[in-house]
Amino acid sequence: MVHRGKPLWRRSSRCGNESECVEVAVCEDRVLARDSKEPLRSSVQFTAPVWTRFLRAVTQGALEGS
């Protein structure tokens, strides 16, 4: 989602009050991800299908130990 021309960043509710989280924003045809500790640095961009595959791999534990 976009708010006033800027990405609307969200972080997981599991993050709590921690500052070391990944923030995500959905913009048109892509998903943006950034480090919450350094929000002014460039974000990483994914297409929606690639982001979905990434989330599936994380959920299934396929990236553990990588």
Contact map, one row per residue, 1 for C-alpha under 8 A:
111000110000000000000000111100000000000000000000000000000000000000
111111110000000000000000011000000000000000000000000000000000000000
111111110000000000000000000000000000000000000000000000000000000000
011111000000000000000000000000000000000000000000000000000000000000
011111100000000000000000000000000000000000000000000000000000000000
011111110000000000000000000000000000000000000000000000000000000000
111011111000000000000000111000000000000000000000000000000000000000
111001111100000000000000110000000000000000000000000000000000000000
000000111110000000000011100000000000000000000000000000000000000000
000000011111000000000011100000000000000000000000000000000000000000
000000001111101000001111000000000000000000000000000000000000000000
000000000111111100001110000000000000000000000000000000000000000000
000000000011111100000000000000000000000000000000000000000000000000
000000000001111100000000000000000000000000000000000000000000000000
000000000011111111111000000000000000000000000000000000000000000000
000000000001111111000000000000000000000000000000000000000000000000
000000000000001111100000000000000000000000000000000000000000000000
000000000000001111111000000000000000000000000000000000000000000000
000000000000001011111000000000000001100000000000000000000000000000
000000000000001001111100000000000011100000000000000000000000000000
000000000011001001111110000000000011100000000000000000000000000000
000000000011000000011111000000001111000000000000000000000000000000
000000001111000000001111100000001111000000000000000000000000000000
000000001110000000000111110000111100000000000000000000000000000000
100000111100000000000011111000111000000000000000000000000000000000
110000110000000000000001111111110000000000000000000000000000000000
110000100000000000000000111111110000000000000000000000000000000000
100000000000000000000000011111000000000000000000000000000000000000
000000000000000000000000011111100000000000000011000000000000000000
000000000000000000000000011111110000000000001111000000000000000000
000000000000000000000001111011111000000000001111001000000000000000
000000000000000000000001111001111100000000111100000000000000000000
000000000000000000000111100000111110000000111000000000000000000000
000000000000000000000111000000011111011011110000000000000000000000
000000000000000000011110000000001111111000100000000000000000000000
000000000000000000111110000000000111111000000000000000000000000000
000000000000000000111000000000000011111000000000000000000000000000
000000000000000000000000000000000111111110000000000000000000000000
000000000000000000000000000000000111111111000000000000000000000000
000000000000000000000000000000000000011111000000000000000000000000
000000000000000000000000000000000100011111100000000000000000000000
000000000000000000000000000000000100001111110000000000000000000000
000000000000000000000000000000011110000011111000000000000000000000
000000000000000000000000000000011100000001111100000000000000000000
000000000000000000000000000001111000000000111110000000000000000000
000000000000000000000000000001110000000000011111011000000000000000
000000000000000000000000000011100000000000001111111000000000000000
000000000000000000000000000011100000000000000111111100000000000000
000000000000000000000000000000000000000000000011111110000000000000
000000000000000000000000000000000000000000000111111111000000000000
000000000000000000000000000000100000000000000111111111100000000000
000000000000000000000000000000000000000000000001111111110000000000
000000000000000000000000000000000000000000000000111111111000000000
000000000000000000000000000000000000000000000000011111111100000000
000000000000000000000000000000000000000000000000001111111110000000
000000000000000000000000000000000000000000000000000111111111000000
000000000000000000000000000000000000000000000000000011111111111000
000000000000000000000000000000000000000000000000000001111111111100
000000000000000000000000000000000000000000000000000000111111110000
000000000000000000000000000000000000000000000000000000011111110000
000000000000000000000000000000000000000000000000000000001111111100
000000000000000000000000000000000000000000000000000000001111111100
000000000000000000000000000000000000000000000000000000001100111111
000000000000000000000000000000000000000000000000000000000100111111
000000000000000000000000000000000000000000000000000000000000001111
000000000000000000000000000000000000000000000000000000000000001111
